[in-house]
Amino acid sequence: MQPGRVTAFIAVILFTAAIYYYMEAMRRGSKYPLRSLPALEAIEEAVGRATELGRPVFFSAGTGDVVGAEGMQVLAGMDILSFAARKCAEYNVKIICTVSQQNVQAVAEEVVRSAYAHAGHPEAYQPEMVQFLSPTQMAYTAASVAIMRREQIAASLLIGPFFGEALIMAEEAALLGAIGIAGTARMSQLPLFIAACDYCLIGEEIFAGSAYLSGDPVSLGNIAVQDIAKMVGAVLVIIGSVFQTFSMTWVKDLLRK
């Protein structure tokens, strides 16, 4: 094996075993504590308000593509879209999802269709619930804002990779009096979402959405192992820093193997 790959190989084996262990433990009924995420808990409240007002819920996963560098954020947004669409089906309220990429359109259509079927209302699904607008950033943003104004939305869910369109769309929802729930792993856009929205998922919190909302054993197992990996990494950083202070490099040397 090439130098520098041994430690990584061992880590992969250990974490794979840990994922399997936690998945099986969750399937047997074990519980893993997840801290409260008000932004996700507010989704049902937002759908309920839309129902009372007789106005639709708006969803956007940003301008990223599932096959690009932002793919994981888009898929995280799709998990939350599934939950929101299911609640919309249960409350008989319209949901509008706008997309800017053809690949995302295919995924979003299947997600919304499956959500309505899972809620027991497959006949309520309409193809226009998912609208492909434009792959051009500002054209997509302008069209989304026009839809938000025309439909007078009651709730706005912006979950995924957002760029320059973030503040424009979030601010429009706020001007319309809609409940704003947003989340992204792009640190440069988070301050804008925090300023313009009622609730915000910060960074990697969007990736915990599926586990938090569904309680799926596989998702919970992955979250548990990710938390363990973070703790192991933090401990190694602290230990390595202390030993490096005294010119002892065995931790660094171990990780280089």
Number of C-alpha atoms within 10 A of each C-alpha: 7 6 8 13 13 15 13 13 11 11 13 12 11 11 16 13 13 18 21 15 13 23 21 15 16 19 14 10 9 11 13 15 8 12 7 9 17 12 21 24 13 16 22 16 13 23 29 19 19 24 18 12 12 15 19 24 29 26 28 25 29 29 27 24 23 18 11 9 11 18 16 19 26 29 22 23 28 25 21 28 25 22 22 24 29 24 21 25 24 16 16 16 21 21 28 21 23 26 25 24 19 15 13 25 20 13 16 26 19 15 21 29 23 18 24 24 16 15 15 13 16 15 9 13 19 14 9 12 19 24 16 18 19 19 16 11 17 14 14 21 23 16 15 27 19 13 15 24 14 9 14 18 24 26 28 31 29 28 27 28 25 28 15 14 19 21 20 16 23 26 19 19 26 17 11 15 14 27 25 28 27 30 31 30 21 17 11 12 18 21 13 15 26 19 13 23 22 17 22 26 24 19 14 14 17 28 24 20 22 22 18 22 14 13 14 14 21 18 20 26 23 20 20 18 20 15 12 14 14 11 12 11 12 12 12 15 13 11 12 16 16 13 14 14 9 8 9 13 14 12 15 15 10 11 13 13 13
